[in-house]
Amino acid sequence: MDIVIITADELYRFYRAGEEETRALRGVSLEIEPGEVVAVTGPSGSGKSTLLACLAGLDDPDGGMVRIAGERISHRPDAERAALRARLVGVMFQSGNLVEHLTVAQNVELAQRLARRRDRSWRDAVLARLGLDGRAQARPSELSGGETARAGLAVALANRPALLLADEPTGELDEQTERRVLALLRDQAGERTGVVVASHSPAVRRVADRVIRLRDGRLA
């Protein structure tokens, strides 16, 4: 029997500013299986990005627990969460996971070094699979929108993650490029990776095995 890729149990996350309190997550629980694509949907402010941040260990929940491949990532020191994330998780943002002064290839190599998994042949294979082998020496400022999205996915896949998290990965893409990126995410699930995509896009819902809807920080 396959191990569950990720388990989130009763996650709560509150943000406070003065006397104001925002309840971003209120008792959210879920499990993701190997090879499963899960879409997280809901209106703006429903908690989608907060949920992904907690799943990745980029943020720590105020209550509840997250385990990735059986290892607890929540409620640990930042350095320990970062080490687990580098080894087990790939994160793809709409923008922001490319270092501007590095080439595409160097961005992938940096992610590999952080995971202590430097493998040039894997880097080259990932770039070729994403149609970026001819753009490996380009810097982010020289890429088109579609190339930037694919380069971000290459960085997310650099450590051969057990879990791939994508936050609005196609929000700024044209329809054709969105289809290509989503096909690549679907292909990655075929490698037994758990894939979670937070998005407003109907196209994301169509490629998902399961759709989770959030409203006001709760599962709807």
C-alpha positions in Angstrom: 0.0 0.0 0.0 1.4 3.5 -1.0 2.2 5.8 1.8 0.1 9.0 1.9 2.1 11.8 0.4 0.8 14.5 2.7 -1.6 14.6 5.6 -3.0 17.8 7.1 -4.9 17.4 10.3 -7.2 20.2 11.6 -5.1 23.2 10.4 -5.8 26.6 11.9 -4.0 29.8 11.0 -4.8 33.2 12.5 -3.2 36.6 11.6 -3.4 39.6 13.9 -2.9 43.3 13.2 -3.6 45.4 16.2 -7.1 44.4 17.4 -8.0 42.8 14.1 -7.8 39.1 13.7 -8.1 37.2 10.3 -9.0 33.6 10.5 -7.3 32.3 7.4 -7.7 28.6 8.1 -10.3 27.0 10.4 -9.9 23.3 10.9 -8.9 22.2 7.4 -7.9 18.5 7.0 -6.9 16.6 3.9 -4.8 13.8 2.5 -3.1 13.5 -0.9 -2.2 10.2 -2.4 0.8 9.5 -4.7 0.0 10.4 -8.3 -3.1 12.4 -7.3 -3.8 15.9 -8.7 -5.9 18.0 -6.3 -7.3 21.4 -7.2 -7.9 23.9 -4.3 -10.5 26.4 -5.3 -12.4 29.2 -3.7 -12.8 33.0 -3.8 -10.0 35.4 -3.1 -9.3 35.4 0.7 -10.7 31.9 1.2 -7.4 30.6 2.5 -5.9 28.9 -0.6 -2.5 30.4 -0.5 -2.3 30.1 3.3 -3.1 26.4 3.0 -0.3 25.8 0.5 2.1 27.8 2.6 1.3 25.6 5.6 1.6 22.4 3.5 5.0 23.5 2.2 6.3 24.5 5.6 6.7 28.0 4.5 4.3 29.0 7.2 3.5 27.2 10.5 -0.1 26.6 11.5 -1.4 27.9 14.8 -3.1 24.6 15.3 -3.0 21.2 13.7 -0.3 19.2 12.0 1.2 18.6 8.6 3.1 15.4 7.6 4.9 14.9 4.3 5.7 11.2 3.4 5.3 10.4 7.1 7.6 13.1 8.4 6.2 16.0 10.4 7.0 19.4 8.9 4.9 21.7 11.1 5.9 23.0 14.5 9.7 22.5 13.9 12.4 25.1 13.7 12.7 27.1 10.5 16.0 25.4 9.5 14.5 21.9 9.9 11.4 22.9 7.9 13.6 24.3 5.1 15.6 21.1 5.0 12.6 18.9 4.7 11.1 21.2 2.1 14.2 21.1 0.0 14.2 17.3 0.1 10.5 16.5 -0.3 8.6 19.5 -1.8 8.6 21.5 -5.0 6.9 24.8 -4.9 5.8 26.7 -8.1 4.5 30.2 -7.7 2.8 32.4 -10.3 6.0 34.4 -10.1 8.9 34.7 -7.8 10.8 31.4 -7.6 13.4 32.4 -10.2 16.6 34.3 -9.1 16.8 37.2 -11.6 20.6 37.2 -12.0 20.9 33.5 -12.7 20.2 31.6 -15.9 17.4 29.1 -16.1 20.0 26.2 -15.8 21.6 27.9 -12.8 18.2 28.4 -11.1 17.6 24.6 -11.4 21.1 23.9 -10.1 20.6 26.1 -7.1 17.4 24.2 -6.2 19.3 21.0 -6.6 22.1 22.1 -4.3 19.7 23.2 -1.6 18.3 19.6 -1.8 21.8 18.1 -1.9 20.9 16.4 -5.1 23.0 18.0 -7.8 22.5 16.0 -11.0 23.3 17.7 -14.3 21.8 14.9 -16.4 18.4 15.3 -14.4 18.6 19.0 -14.9 19.1 18.7 -18.6 16.3 16.1 -18.8 13.8 18.3 -17.0 14.7 21.3 -19.2 14.3 19.2 -22.3 11.0 17.8 -21.1 9.7 21.4 -20.6 10.9 22.6 -23.9 13.5 24.8 -22.3 16.8 23.1 -23.4 17.3 25.9 -26.0 16.7 28.6 -23.3 18.9 27.1 -20.5 21.4 30.0 -20.6 18.7 32.7 -20.7 18.0 34.9 -17.6 14.4 35.4 -16.4 14.2 38.8 -17.9 14.8 37.3 -21.3 11.9 34.8 -21.1 8.3 35.0 -22.4 5.5 34.5 -19.9 5.1 30.9 -20.9 8.8 30.2 -20.7 8.9 31.8 -17.2 6.1 29.5 -16.1 7.9 26.5 -17.4 11.2 27.6 -15.9 9.4 28.0 -12.5 8.1 24.4 -12.9 11.6 23.2 -13.7 12.9 24.7 -10.4 10.0 23.1 -8.5 10.9 19.7 -10.0 14.7 20.1 -9.5 14.7 18.0 -6.3 12.4 15.2 -7.7 9.8 16.1 -5.1 7.3 13.7 -3.5 4.9 16.7 -3.3 4.5 19.5 -5.9 2.5 22.6 -4.8 1.5 25.2 -7.3 -0.1 28.5 -6.3 -2.0 30.1 -9.2 0.6 28.8 -11.7 -1.3 29.8 -14.8 -2.9 33.0 -13.8 -1.0 35.2 -16.3 -0.8 32.7 -19.1 -2.6 32.5 -22.4 -4.9 29.6 -22.9 -2.5 27.5 -25.0 0.4 27.9 -22.6 -2.0 27.1 -19.7 -2.9 23.8 -21.3 0.7 22.9 -21.8 1.7 23.7 -18.2 -1.3 21.8 -16.8 -0.4 18.8 -19.0 3.1 18.9 -17.5 1.6 18.9 -14.0 -0.6 15.9 -15.0 2.5 14.1 -16.4 4.3 14.7 -13.1 1.5 13.1 -11.2 2.2 10.1 -13.5 5.6 9.9 -11.8 3.8 9.2 -8.4 4.2 12.8 -7.3 1.3 14.3 -5.3 0.3 17.5 -7.0 -1.8 20.3 -5.3 -2.8 23.3 -7.4 -4.5 26.4 -5.9 -6.3 28.3 -8.7 -9.4 30.1 -9.9 -9.1 28.5 -13.3 -11.7 26.1 -14.7 -9.0 24.4 -16.7 -7.2 23.4 -13.5 -10.4 21.8 -12.1 -10.8 19.8 -15.4 -7.4 18.2 -15.1 -7.7 17.4 -11.4 -8.6 14.1 -9.9 -10.3 15.9 -7.0 -11.4 19.4 -6.2 -11.3 20.9 -2.7 -13.3 24.1 -2.2 -12.4 26.6 0.5 -14.7 29.3 1.8 -13.8 31.6 4.8 -10.9 29.2 5.7 -13.1 26.1 5.9 -13.7 23.2 3.5 -16.9 24.0 1.7 
